[in-house]
Amino acid sequence: MKVLFATSEAYPLIKTGGLADVSGSLPAQIAQLGHKVKLVLPAYQAILDKVTKVSVVSQFEVGAAGRMLKARLLKVKVPELGVGVLLVDIPELFNRPGNPYLSPEGQDWWDNGERFGCFAKAVVEIAMDRVGLKWKADVVHANDWQTGLVPALLTREAQRPRTLFTVHNMAYAGYFPKALFDALWLPWEWWNPEGVEFYGSLSMLKAGIAMADWVTTVSPSYAKEICQPALAYGFEGILRKRAEQGRLVGILNGIDEAHWSPQKDQYISHNYSVKSGRVSAKKRNKEMLLTLLGDTDPQLRLNTPLIGFVGRLVEQKGMDWVLSIVPSLLAEQDVSFVFVGSGHGHYEHALCQLAQHYPQRVFVHIGYSESLAHQVEAGADMFLMPSRFEPCGLNQMYSLAYGTPPIVHHTGGLIDTVVDTTDITLADKTATGFVFYEPDAQALKSAIERAICVYKKPRSWQQIQKTGMQQSFGWINSAKAYVKLYAKEI
């Protein structure tokens, strides 16, 4: 099959979150199954500054908000992605500083609706072979609200490709005013509760959910959760309808096992595997991590648990729970913490204050660092991931691969990937981490205390590490599941 994979970000070209990791790995895995895949994303300034081998494939016009804009279709070579890469170059919309969605000041671009509405129209032109590629898609795989209009617009095409729309996070629905709906010349019959209208606004996410042939989420548990009001953000009606039609499917994300492998990771100081050197190498990585974080005497902390966190410092990730319990854990337990990430200013400030109060036990790096993220996975003893909700999550899978048992909330993809440590799961050697079931700080604290208790029993701890490292979370199973949906009759 010819598959056009439309996304707003893809690692290593540009990344703000997990969507980039998925878009950077899944298309190549689908291609390895024998399909012809092209990846398409906007030509952001940050990408054009990075790529070197660029050729212009064609030029065409796209309807924007009350105007026509000229677009160039660029072809670039990115060997790491393993598939052909196309960039939609519309300078007025994408050739600007900042990340894909935010200005350098951290605010949403005022014209995001026009930017991604126009991108969706360009994707349709590519899919229908109207831009000179001599390549018509059999399937278009769209992702999140930024491409939500793609499946919708394709419903108006004769002899159109099949469409699949993946929801990576229901919390971001792409809301825009009715004026944008009109300015984009979208069909008037779509403006109703069964179409793209949501309480008087245009929702690009809803467009994808309502009009794609198939809707997927990034884990089986999240597919069930988003049909309930608590995590549906008002979309439970349309999601239940798609589920009843058999058109809503949960497919667990994978991880790039070449990039996230303790055996060959170039970011860590000492490599290891489940078969060789795990215990001693993790301790040496821990010493290196502490040294990098500014610990003046890391030897003192090598035999006491170090708990790592890498991610966004926001409420969704449970940061309020974490900050409410860390002081008491530091007072009651011989434990240290390392936090890597950025987010809400008050969380960043609170973590920095903790680091000042406990300079040898709390280490904080504000901002994202790919190398430090790898070093935390290899050097920490446990990984903290207490998300209120988590569509899939990747860090818990990285942690399992690195022998760093994760401490997680019972939600979304965390349910599908982590087996709680109990007397039963220890005995049958299925335990891989620590799960708390109530969404509150005290339940999180109890899970951390359980983990610390087991950490003091080396044989049990090493068994949990070994079991986690033996799990396989590569992309092959996910890719096969997607291809199966691609091939199903509409």
N, C-alpha and C positions, 0 to 999 in steps of 0.2 A: 504494500500500500504506500501511497504518497501521503505523508503526514506533514501538515504545517502546524508547528508548535508556536503559539503566540503568547508572549509574556512581556511584562514591563521591566524585568531584571533577570540577569543570569550571571552567575559566578563563572569565570573570573572577570567578566567585562564590567559588571556593576552589581553591587549588593547592598541591600538594606536589611534583609532578613532571610527567613527560610525559603521563601519563594525562589530566591536566586540560587540556592543550593539545589533545589529540585530541578529548576530549569537548566542548571549547569550539568546535571547528571542523567536525568531520565531520558531526554531525547537521544543521547548517545547509546543508551542501553536498548532503546527501541530500535535504533538503526542496526545494532549488533544482532538483532533478531531477524534481520533481512529486509527491513523496510527503508524506504527512502524518506529521510526526515530533513526538513528545513526549519531552522529556528529564526523567528522574526521578532525584533524589538525596536523601540525608538532609537534614533541616532542622537543620544544625549551628548552634550559637549564633553562630558567625562570619558565617554567611550571613544569619541573621535580623537581625543587627545592621547588615547592609549594605543589604538590600533595603527598598524603601519601599512599593511597590504590591503588597499581599498580600491575597488573598481566600481564605476557607475554602470548599473545594469539598464536602467531606464528612467524616464522622467514622465510624470503624469500629474493630473490635478485631482484634488480631493476637496469635497465639500466640508467646510468648517462652520463656525458659528456665524451665519449670515454672510459668508464670503467664500471664495474659492482660493485655495492655497496650492502652490506648486510643491510637489514632492519629488525627491530623487530616491530611487531604490539602490542601495549600496550593497555590494557583496564584499565580505571581509573573511580573511582566513584566521581562524582561531583554533589551532591544533588541539588545544586542551578540551575543547567542546565536542570534538569527534563528529560533528555534523556541519552542513552548510549553514552559514550565518548571514541573514539579511537584515539590513538596517533601514528603517524608514526615516529619511532625512527631510524634515520640515523645519528649517532654521527658526522661523518665527515662534515655534512651539517648543522646540527641544534644545536648540543651541544656546544654552544659558547655564550659569554656574549653579551649584547646589546639587542635592541628590535628586532622584527621579520625581519626587513629589513635593519637596520642600525647598524654599529659598535658602540662601546662606544664613538668613536670620532665624531659620527654623519654623517658618510659617508655611502653610499650604500655598502653593502657587495659586493665584486668584483665578487662573484660567484652566485648572486641571480638567474640568469637564470638557472643554473644547479640545484640550491636548489629547486626551485619551479617546474621546469620541471620534476625533479625526484619525487617530491611529487605528481605531477599529475599522473605519471605512477603508483605510489603506490595506489592512489585512484582508478584507473581503475582495478587493481588487486583485491582490496577489493570489488568493485562493481560487478565484474564478479565471485565472490566467488572462487577465486583461492588462498586464504591465510588460508584456514582451518576454517573459521567462520561458514560454513554451513548456510550462509545467503546471498542471491543474491538480489541486489537492483532492485526494479521496476522503480525507478526514482533516478537520481543523480542531486542534486541541487548544482551547482558550483557558486562561487562568486569572482568577480574581476579578474584582470589579473593573480594573483598568481595561480588560478585554471583554467585559460582559455584553457589550453591544454586538460583538462579532457573531455569536450564534443567532442573535435576534435578526440582524441584518441579512444573514444568509438564508433565513426562512423565506425571504422575498425573491430568491434567485431560482430560476429554472435549472434543473439538473445540477443541484448544489451538492457540495460535499456533506458527509455526515459530520455532526458536531458533538463535541464533548466539552463540558465546562467544569473545571475543578475549583472548588471553594477551599482556599487555604486558611481563611479566617473570616467567620461571619461578622466579626466586630467592625469590619471595614466594608461599608455597603455602597460607597460611591454615590452619595446624595447630592443632587443639584436642583436648582429651581426650574419651574415649568418653562421659564423664558429660554433656558438652554435647550430643552426638548424642542421648542418651536424653532430656535435658531439653527439647530442641526438638521432641520427638515425631516424629522422622524415621522413615521406614519401616524396620522391622528388616531387611528383605531387602536393603537397601542396604549393610549392614555386612558387606562381603566384599571381597576384592582386586579384583574387577571393578567394585565400586561406589565408595563414598566412603572406605573404610577404607584407611589407609596405615601399615603397621607399628604397628598398635594405636592410631593417632590418626585423627581426622576431618580430612580435607583438603578444604576448600571449593574449592580450585583443581581438584582431581581430580574433584570432582562436576561442575563445568562441562565439563571435558575429556571425561569419560566419557559424559555424558548429553545434551549439546547436539547438535542436528542437524548443525551445522557448527562447527568450531573453526578460528579464524584466529590468526595471529601477525602482528606489525607489520612484517615484511620477509620476502621469499622466502628469503634465506639463513638467517635465524634459524629458519624453519620446518624447514629441513633439519638445522640444528645441534642443535635440542632433541630430535631422535630419537636422538642419540648420548649415551652416559653422561656425558660431560664437562659437558654443559650441560642435562641432563634432570633432575638432582636426584632420581634414582630413578624418574622417571616414563617412562623410555624405552619400557617395555612398552606402556602404554596409548597413548602418542603414536605409536608405530610402528603399532599396531593402527588408530588413526584415520587415519593416513597411507595404510595399505594399503586402507582402505575408501574412500579418495578424499575423506575428510572433514576433512583438515588442510590448510589453504591459507595461504600467506604473501602478505599484501597490504601493500605499502610505505606507511607513514604519509606524510602530506603536511605542509606548513607553511602557516600563515596568511599568504598573500602580501600581504594588506592591512596586517597588523600588522608583518610583517618585510620591509620594502622600503626600501632605501637612498634610493630616489627620493622617498619621502614620509614617512619615519620622523621622528616629532616628537621623539624622544629624542636625536637626534644634532644636532650643531651645523651641519653642512654636508651637504646632500643631494646625491646623485649617482646616475648610472645607468650601465649598460654603454655607452650611447651618448654620455654627456656628463659630463665633469668628474671621472671616476673617480680619476685619478692625483693631481691637486691637492687634491681634496676629501678623499681618504683621509689625505693628509698633514696637512691642517688639523684633521681629526677626531682624528688621532693627537696633535697638539699639545694639543688641548682635553682629551683623555683623560689625558695625562700631567699636565697642570695640575690636573685634578680629583683625581688620585691623589697630589698633593703634590710633584711634581717642580718644583724651584725654577728650573730652566733647561731646559725641554723642547726648546728649539732645538738643544741639543747632541746630541739623540738622534733627530732627525727622519730622518736618512739611514741609520740602523742599524736592523736588524730588531727589532721588538717582537712577542713571541709571547704570545698571550692564552689564558687558560683560564677557562671559566665552567662550574661544575658542582659536584657533590657531592665532597667531599674524602674519598674512601673508596678501598679497595683495588680495587673493581670498575673504578673510573675510572683505574686505573694510577698513583695518587698515590705509591706506594712507588717505582715506576720513576722517576717524575719527580724526586722528591727525591734519589734516588741519583745523578742525572746533572747536575742544574742547577749544582752548584758547579764541576764540571770544565768545563761549557760556558761558564760565566762567566769562568773562567780562560783558556780557549782561544779564545773567540770574542767579537767585539764585538756583544753581543746583550743584550736586556732582556726581562723577563717581567712579566706582570700576571696575578694570580690572583683570581678572584671566586667565593666559595662558602663552604660550611660543611660540617662532617662530623665525622669522628673527631677528638677533642681533640689527639691526638699529631701528626696531620697539620697541624692549624691552628697548633699551637705551632711546629712545624718551619718552616712557611712564614713565620710572623712573625719567627722568628729569622733566616731568610735575608734578609728585608726590613731587619732591623736591621743586618746585616753589609754589605748592598749597598743603601743607601738611595736611590741614584739609578738602580738597575738592576733591582731586584725590588720590585714594588708589590703589596700584598695588601689585599683587602677581605673580611673574614670576615662572612658573611651573604649573603642574596640581595637583589639590587637589580635590578628590571626595567630601569630606565633605564641603569644601569651595564652590564648585559648587552648592551644595544643599542649602547652606546658602545664597548664592547670589540670587538664584531663590526665596527663601522665604523672604529675607530681602530687596531686591531692589524694587523700585516702578515701574520701566520699565526695559525692557531687550533689549539691542542693538544687532541687527543681520543684519548688512548692507552688506551682501555677494554679490559680483559681480555675482556669480552663486552659486546655492545650490541645489544639486540633490534632497535632501529631507529636511535635517535638523531635528534635534531632540530638540535642545534647545528652539526653538520657541514653541514647543508643551509642553515641561516642563514648560515654562513660563506661558502659558495659564492655565495649570493645577494648578499653584501656585498663580494665580491672579496677575500676573506681566505682564501687556500688552506689547507685543513685538513691536519693531520698526524695520521693515524689508524692504528689497528691493523687487520689484516685479519680482521674478524669481523662477523657479523650484518649489520645495515643499513648499516654503514660500507662493506662490500664492494659493496653495491648502489647506492651513491651517489657514491663517490669513485674517480676513475681515477688511478692512480699515474703520476707523472712519470718517464718514461724517454726515451731518445733517440727511440724509435719513437713514443711518444704525443706528444712535443713536435713531431715532424715532421708527424704527421697531425692535430695540433691537437685532440687529445681529452683531454690531461692536465688534471686539475682540482685535484690535491693530491699528498700524499706518503703512501705506505703502507708500513708495516713488517710483516713476515710472521712473525717469531719472537716469541713472547710473553715478551720480556725487556727489561731496561733498555738493554742495549747496542744492540739493534736499533732501539729508539726514538731513542737518541742519534744513530745513523747516519742515520736519516730526517731528524732536525732538521738535521744537518750538510749533508745533500743539499739541503734546503730553503734553507738560508742560502747555499749555493753558487749556486743558481739565482737567488736574490734579487739577487745581485750582477750579474746579466745582465738589465738592464731590459726588453729586448725579449721575452725568453723569459718573464719573470715576468708582464709585462702580458698576454701571450697566455694564460697559465694563468688569470689573473684573469678575463679576458674570457670564456673558455670556461666557467668555473664560473658566471659571472653569467648566461650564456645558457641554463643548465639550467632546466627547469620542474619544480618540486616542489609545485605547488598540489594541493589536495584533490580536484579533479574526477575524476582517473583512479582514485584510491582509492575515492571514493564510487561510481563506476560499477561497480567490481569488487565492492563490498559488495552493491549492489543486485542484481547478477547472482546472487549467492549467495542473497540473500533470496528471490528468485523461483524458485529451483530446487526441484523436487519432492523431498520427503523420501525 
